[in-house]
């Protein structure tokens, strides 16, 4: 009986011991738990999202001795990008953060994830996966920007176009090369994350600039740019020139003679000795016909230019045989010139610019307000207001000028009548 009691005690003890061992094994056999977000990788800026670094947490009942992270790509074998040995305190609950530099140099367009390999302190292992996919945001675009543009009379270039980015726009910058290299002239900061922005910016020309660069930046830091070339003008613009007809003895003209080289005006009292510099003169007949005259053809009217009692008596040999042609709208070539003038796109006044138009041959250009009377030597200020002027040079070549008549006022007496115009003079 005593032996039977001992056997029962031994059986019960074995059962209890085995049950404790099973509970312990059940605890140590519990798998690790990997907690991490699903990540994307922005290939354009080399940055992960939604967090800027890969991070997560690994809960291990057994304890972690070593942990390895492998980059997984569909077109390449897995590659080790990071490894770590957790401290004693973090073997069971390990927070990891993989530096971006560990994989930023790798081509990640076909990335599928990060494989996590764990070696436990008992030499067992665990494998987990952090999902990652590549994301290539669309690049911003800049459209409608002109290839070239000229500053207007106020020194402005109106830059118009459209900036687009599905990621949202944050900055538009303007550069020019007036010092030889590009330097920022201005910028527009966009605060509404606009996906489309209609650009209309008045750039102020800086002397010697030959190019304007526009750079747009979106919310990811992606950029697009466009260049506008500023052609070098081979002419000088003189604006709002006001010339008087021949004047009178008591009211001598101070502005009857035009010097295209300097854009200056001379009058009856100071033209003497400077006749060789005069490109054309202004005159008004007793019939109130205001005219531009070739100096060489003005010999019959010189007596009407007076400075008090002194009469202008030039040496005919010093007078230029300037010729005029009024550009009559209607033909393709004259329409081209009017369009270029209106759009401020003229860069040169060479003979090629006037191609297709007969060379100026008239010694005068007369004003007549009636457009029905416009002709090769009759201009007005509403339709046929552009006049091609060809000025001979001493070497036998010519200088081209383009005059735009803005107003003609017949005075009383007619000798004090005036004309106002803008004129381009070829350099």
C-alpha positions as CSV (number, residue, x, y, z in Angstrom):
1,X,0.0,0.0,0.0
2,X,2.9,2.3,0.9
3,X,4.5,1.5,-2.4
4,X,1.3,2.3,-4.3
5,X,1.1,5.7,-2.6
6,X,4.6,6.5,-3.6
7,X,3.9,5.6,-7.2
8,X,0.9,7.9,-7.3
9,X,2.9,10.8,-5.9
10,X,5.5,10.3,-8.6
11,X,3.0,10.3,-11.4
12,X,1.3,13.4,-10.2
13,X,4.7,15.2,-9.8
14,X,5.7,14.2,-13.4
15,X,2.4,15.5,-14.8
16,X,2.8,18.8,-13.0
17,X,6.4,19.2,-14.1
18,X,5.6,18.4,-17.7
19,X,2.7,20.9,-17.7
20,X,5.0,23.7,-16.5
21,X,7.6,22.8,-19.2
22,X,4.9,23.0,-21.9
23,X,3.7,26.4,-20.6
24,X,7.3,27.6,-20.7
25,X,7.8,26.3,-24.3
26,X,4.5,27.8,-25.4
27,X,5.7,31.2,-24.2
28,X,9.1,30.9,-25.9
29,X,7.6,29.6,-29.1
30,X,5.4,32.7,-29.6
31,X,6.5,34.3,-32.9
32,X,7.9,37.8,-33.1
33,X,5.6,40.6,-34.1
34,X,6.8,43.2,-36.6
35,X,4.9,46.5,-36.7
36,X,5.7,49.0,-39.5
37,X,3.9,51.2,-41.9
38,X,3.6,50.6,-45.7
39,X,6.2,52.9,-47.2
40,X,6.6,54.6,-50.6
41,X,9.8,55.9,-52.1
42,X,9.7,59.1,-54.1
43,X,12.2,58.5,-56.8
44,X,12.3,62.1,-57.9
45,X,13.5,63.5,-54.6
46,X,15.0,60.3,-53.0
47,X,12.7,60.4,-50.0
48,X,10.5,57.8,-48.2
49,X,7.0,58.4,-47.1
50,X,4.8,58.7,-45.1
51,X,7.9,59.1,-42.8
52,X,11.2,60.4,-44.1
53,X,13.0,57.4,-42.6
54,X,12.1,53.7,-42.5
55,X,11.2,52.8,-39.0
56,X,9.1,50.3,-37.0
57,X,9.0,48.1,-34.0
58,X,9.9,44.4,-33.4
59,X,8.5,42.6,-30.4
60,X,10.4,39.4,-29.6
61,X,9.6,37.1,-26.7
62,X,12.8,35.1,-27.1
63,X,15.0,38.1,-27.5
64,X,17.0,39.5,-30.5
65,X,20.7,39.0,-30.9
66,X,21.1,40.3,-34.5
67,X,18.8,41.9,-37.0
68,X,19.4,42.3,-40.8
69,X,17.5,44.4,-43.3
70,X,17.6,43.5,-47.0
71,X,16.4,45.6,-49.9
72,X,14.0,43.7,-52.2
73,X,13.6,44.6,-55.8
74,X,11.8,42.7,-58.6
75,X,14.7,43.1,-61.0
76,X,17.6,42.4,-58.7
77,X,18.7,40.0,-55.9
78,X,18.1,41.1,-52.3
79,X,20.9,43.2,-50.9
80,X,21.8,43.9,-47.3
81,X,21.4,47.6,-46.5
82,X,21.5,47.7,-42.7
83,X,22.3,45.5,-39.7
84,X,22.1,46.1,-35.9
85,X,22.8,44.4,-32.6
86,X,20.1,45.5,-30.1
87,X,21.2,46.4,-26.6
88,X,20.4,44.2,-23.7
89,X,17.5,46.4,-22.8
90,X,15.9,46.4,-26.2
91,X,16.2,42.7,-27.2
92,X,12.6,42.0,-26.6
93,X,11.2,45.3,-27.8
94,X,13.3,46.8,-30.5
95,X,12.6,50.1,-32.2
96,X,14.5,50.5,-35.4
97,X,15.2,53.3,-37.8
98,X,17.1,52.7,-41.0
99,X,19.2,55.7,-42.2
100,X,18.1,56.8,-45.7
101,X,21.8,57.0,-46.8
102,X,21.9,53.2,-46.4
103,X,19.8,52.8,-49.6
104,X,19.5,56.2,-51.3
105,X,22.2,55.4,-53.8
106,X,20.3,52.3,-55.0
107,X,18.0,52.3,-58.0
108,X,14.6,51.9,-56.4
109,X,12.2,52.2,-59.3
110,X,11.2,48.5,-58.8
111,X,11.5,48.2,-55.1
112,X,9.0,45.8,-53.4
113,X,9.9,46.0,-49.7
114,X,12.5,45.5,-47.0
115,X,13.0,41.9,-45.8
116,X,13.7,41.7,-42.0
117,X,15.9,38.8,-40.8
118,X,16.2,38.2,-37.0
119,X,18.6,35.8,-35.2
120,X,17.4,35.2,-31.6
121,X,19.6,34.7,-28.6
122,X,18.7,30.9,-28.7
123,X,19.9,30.9,-32.4
124,X,16.4,30.5,-33.7
125,X,15.3,32.9,-36.4
126,X,12.4,35.1,-37.6
127,X,11.6,36.7,-41.0
128,X,9.3,39.7,-41.6
129,X,8.5,42.1,-44.4
130,X,8.2,45.9,-44.6
131,X,6.2,46.8,-47.7
132,X,7.6,49.5,-49.9
133,X,6.7,50.7,-53.4
134,X,8.3,53.2,-55.7
135,X,6.5,56.5,-56.5
136,X,7.6,58.7,-59.4
137,X,5.7,62.0,-59.2
138,X,5.1,63.8,-62.5
139,X,7.5,66.6,-63.2
140,X,6.2,70.2,-63.3
141,X,5.8,71.9,-66.7
142,X,6.2,75.4,-68.0
143,X,4.4,76.1,-71.2
144,X,3.6,79.1,-73.5
145,X,6.8,81.0,-72.7
146,X,8.1,82.9,-75.7
147,X,11.5,81.9,-77.2
148,X,12.5,85.5,-77.4
149,X,11.2,88.9,-76.4
150,X,12.2,92.6,-76.5
151,X,11.8,95.1,-73.7
152,X,9.1,97.7,-74.4
153,X,9.6,101.4,-74.4
154,X,9.4,101.3,-70.5
155,X,12.1,98.6,-70.3
156,X,9.5,95.9,-69.4
157,X,9.2,92.4,-70.8
158,X,5.8,90.9,-70.1
159,X,6.4,87.2,-69.4
160,X,3.3,85.2,-70.0
161,X,2.8,81.4,-69.9
162,X,1.4,78.6,-67.7
163,X,3.0,76.7,-64.8
164,X,1.6,73.3,-64.0
165,X,2.3,70.7,-61.4
166,X,0.0,67.9,-60.1
167,X,2.0,68.0,-56.9
168,X,1.2,71.7,-56.3
169,X,3.4,74.8,-57.0
170,X,5.2,76.7,-54.4
171,X,7.8,79.0,-56.1
172,X,8.4,80.8,-59.4
173,X,11.8,82.5,-59.8
174,X,13.1,84.9,-62.4
175,X,16.8,85.2,-63.4
176,X,18.8,87.2,-65.9
177,X,22.4,87.3,-67.0
178,X,23.1,91.0,-66.9
179,X,26.4,90.3,-65.1
180,X,27.4,87.4,-67.4
181,X,26.0,84.6,-65.2
182,X,22.4,84.1,-64.1
183,X,21.4,86.1,-61.0
184,X,18.0,86.2,-59.4
185,X,15.9,89.2,-60.3
186,X,12.7,88.4,-58.5
187,X,10.4,85.6,-57.3
188,X,6.8,84.8,-56.7
189,X,6.0,82.7,-53.6
190,X,2.8,80.6,-54.1
191,X,1.0,79.8,-50.8
192,X,-2.1,78.0,-52.1
193,X,-0.4,74.9,-53.5
194,X,-1.8,75.8,-56.9
195,X,-1.7,73.0,-59.5
196,X,-2.0,75.6,-62.4
197,X,-0.7,79.1,-62.4
198,X,-1.3,81.6,-65.2
199,X,1.9,83.6,-65.4
200,X,1.8,87.3,-66.3
201,X,4.9,88.9,-64.9
202,X,6.4,92.3,-65.9
203,X,10.2,91.7,-65.9
204,X,12.2,94.9,-65.7
205,X,15.1,94.8,-68.2
206,X,18.6,95.1,-66.7
207,X,21.3,96.5,-69.0
208,X,23.4,93.9,-70.9
209,X,21.0,91.1,-70.1
210,X,20.7,88.7,-73.1
211,X,18.6,85.9,-71.5
212,X,15.8,85.6,-68.9
213,X,15.4,82.2,-67.1
214,X,12.1,81.3,-65.4
215,X,12.3,78.4,-62.8
216,X,9.3,76.8,-61.2
217,X,9.4,74.6,-58.1
218,X,6.7,72.3,-56.9
219,X,5.9,70.9,-53.4
220,X,8.3,68.0,-53.9
221,X,11.1,70.4,-54.9
222,X,10.9,69.3,-58.5
223,X,11.8,72.0,-61.0
224,X,11.2,73.0,-64.6
225,X,12.6,76.0,-66.4
226,X,12.4,78.0,-69.6
227,X,14.7,80.5,-71.3
228,X,13.7,83.7,-73.1
229,X,16.3,85.2,-75.3
230,X,16.6,89.0,-75.5
231,X,17.9,89.8,-79.0
232,X,20.5,92.6,-79.3
233,X,18.8,95.5,-81.1
234,X,20.8,96.9,-83.9
235,X,19.0,100.2,-83.8
236,X,18.3,103.0,-81.4
237,X,14.7,104.2,-80.5
238,X,14.1,107.9,-80.1
239,X,10.6,108.5,-78.7
240,X,8.3,111.4,-78.8
241,X,10.4,113.6,-81.0
242,X,8.7,116.9,-81.6
243,X,9.8,118.9,-84.7
244,X,8.5,122.3,-85.8
245,X,8.2,123.4,-89.4
246,X,10.6,126.1,-90.6
247,X,9.4,128.8,-88.2
248,X,9.4,132.6,-88.7
249,X,11.9,135.4,-88.2
250,X,10.3,136.4,-85.0
251,X,9.6,132.8,-83.9
252,X,12.6,130.8,-85.3
253,X,12.3,127.1,-85.1
254,X,14.5,125.2,-82.6
255,X,13.7,121.8,-84.0
256,X,13.5,121.7,-87.8
257,X,16.6,119.5,-88.4
258,X,16.9,115.9,-87.3
259,X,20.3,114.3,-86.5
260,X,19.7,110.5,-86.4
261,X,23.2,109.7,-85.1
262,X,22.5,111.3,-81.8
263,X,18.7,111.7,-81.9
264,X,19.0,115.4,-81.4
265,X,17.2,118.3,-83.1
266,X,18.7,121.5,-84.4
267,X,17.0,124.8,-85.1
268,X,17.4,127.7,-87.5
269,X,19.8,129.5,-85.1
270,X,22.2,126.6,-84.5
271,X,22.2,124.4,-87.7
272,X,24.9,126.5,-89.4
273,X,28.0,124.4,-89.9
274,X,26.3,121.2,-88.9
275,X,24.4,120.5,-92.1
276,X,26.3,117.3,-92.8
277,X,24.8,115.8,-89.7
278,X,21.2,116.5,-90.7
279,X,19.2,113.5,-92.0
280,X,15.9,115.3,-92.8
281,X,14.2,118.6,-92.2
282,X,10.6,119.6,-91.6
283,X,8.6,122.2,-93.6
284,X,5.0,123.4,-94.1
285,X,3.8,125.2,-97.2
286,X,1.4,128.1,-97.3
287,X,-1.2,125.6,-98.4
288,X,-0.8,123.9,-95.0
289,X,1.0,120.8,-96.3
290,X,3.4,119.6,-93.7
291,X,6.4,117.7,-95.1
292,X,9.5,115.9,-94.3
293,X,12.2,117.0,-96.7
294,X,15.5,115.5,-97.9
295,X,18.2,118.1,-97.1
296,X,19.6,117.9,-100.6
297,X,16.1,118.8,-102.0
298,X,15.5,121.7,-99.6
299,X,17.8,124.2,-101.4
300,X,14.7,126.0,-102.8
301,X,13.2,126.5,-99.3
302,X,16.3,127.3,-97.3
303,X,15.5,131.0,-97.4
304,X,12.4,130.3,-95.2
305,X,14.5,129.1,-92.3
306,X,15.4,132.3,-90.4
307,X,17.1,133.2,-87.2
308,X,15.8,136.8,-86.8
309,X,17.2,138.5,-89.9
310,X,19.7,135.7,-90.7
311,X,18.8,133.2,-93.4
312,X,20.0,129.6,-93.6
313,X,22.4,129.3,-96.5
314,X,23.9,125.9,-96.5
315,X,26.6,124.5,-98.8
316,X,24.6,122.2,-101.1
317,X,27.5,119.8,-101.1
318,X,27.1,119.1,-97.4
319,X,23.5,118.1,-97.6
320,X,22.4,114.5,-97.6
321,X,20.2,113.1,-100.4
322,X,17.8,111.3,-98.0
323,X,14.9,109.3,-99.5
324,X,11.5,108.4,-98.1
325,X,8.9,105.7,-98.7
326,X,5.5,105.7,-96.9
327,X,4.6,102.1,-96.1
328,X,1.0,101.5,-97.3
329,X,-0.8,98.7,-95.4
330,X,-2.2,95.9,-97.5
331,X,0.7,94.0,-99.0
332,X,2.1,91.0,-97.1
333,X,5.5,92.7,-96.7
334,X,4.1,96.0,-95.3
335,X,1.7,94.1,-93.1
336,X,4.7,92.1,-91.7
337,X,6.5,95.3,-90.8
338,X,3.4,96.9,-89.2
339,X,2.9,93.7,-87.2
340,X,6.5,93.6,-86.1
341,X,6.4,97.2,-85.1
342,X,3.2,96.8,-83.1
343,X,4.4,93.7,-81.4
344,X,7.8,95.2,-80.6
345,X,9.7,92.3,-82.2
346,X,12.0,94.3,-84.5
347,X,15.6,93.6,-83.9
348,X,17.3,95.0,-87.0
349,X,16.6,97.6,-89.7
350,X,18.8,96.2,-92.4
351,X,17.7,95.8,-96.0
352,X,16.6,92.2,-95.3
353,X,14.0,93.5,-92.9
354,X,12.5,95.7,-95.7
355,X,12.7,92.8,-98.2
356,X,9.9,92.9,-100.7
357,X,9.4,96.6,-100.5
358,X,10.7,99.0,-103.2
359,X,13.6,101.1,-102.0
360,X,12.7,104.6,-100.9
361,X,12.8,107.0,-103.8
362,X,10.9,110.2,-102.8
363,X,12.6,113.4,-101.7
364,X,9.7,114.3,-99.5
365,X,7.0,112.7,-97.4
366,X,3.8,114.8,-97.1
367,X,1.1,114.7,-94.5
368,X,-2.5,114.2,-95.5
369,X,-5.0,113.1,-92.8
370,X,-7.3,111.5,-95.4
371,X,-6.4,107.8,-95.7
372,X,-7.9,107.8,-99.2
373,X,-4.9,109.9,-100.3
374,X,-2.2,107.8,-98.8
375,X,0.6,107.0,-101.2
376,X,4.3,106.2,-101.3
377,X,5.1,109.9,-100.5
378,X,1.9,110.7,-98.5
379,X,1.4,109.6,-94.9
380,X,-1.2,110.0,-92.2
381,X,-1.3,109.1,-88.5
382,X,-4.0,106.5,-88.5
383,X,-3.2,103.9,-91.2
384,X,-0.1,104.7,-93.3
385,X,2.0,106.1,-90.4
386,X,5.2,104.2,-90.9
387,X,7.9,105.8,-93.1
388,X,11.0,104.0,-94.3
389,X,13.8,106.6,-94.5
390,X,17.1,105.8,-96.2
391,X,20.0,108.1,-95.4
392,X,23.2,107.9,-97.5
393,X,26.6,107.7,-95.8
394,X,29.9,109.1,-97.0
395,X,31.2,105.6,-97.9
396,X,28.3,104.9,-100.3
397,X,26.3,102.7,-97.9
398,X,23.0,103.7,-96.3
399,X,21.4,103.9,-92.8
400,X,17.8,102.8,-92.5
401,X,15.3,104.6,-90.3
402,X,11.7,103.8,-89.5
403,X,9.6,106.7,-88.5
404,X,6.2,106.3,-86.8
405,X,4.1,109.5,-87.2
406,X,1.9,110.1,-84.1
407,X,0.5,113.5,-84.7
408,X,0.7,116.5,-87.0
409,X,-0.7,119.9,-85.9
410,X,-1.1,122.7,-88.4
411,X,-0.3,125.9,-86.6
412,X,-1.0,129.5,-87.2
413,X,1.0,130.6,-88.9
414,X,1.7,127.4,-90.7
415,X,5.4,127.9,-90.2
416,X,5.0,126.9,-86.6
417,X,3.2,123.6,-87.4
418,X,4.5,120.5,-85.6
419,X,4.9,116.8,-85.9
420,X,5.4,114.3,-83.1
421,X,6.9,110.8,-83.9
422,X,8.9,107.9,-82.7
423,X,11.8,106.8,-84.8
424,X,14.1,103.8,-85.0
425,X,17.6,104.5,-86.3
426,X,19.8,101.7,-87.4
427,X,23.2,101.7,-85.7
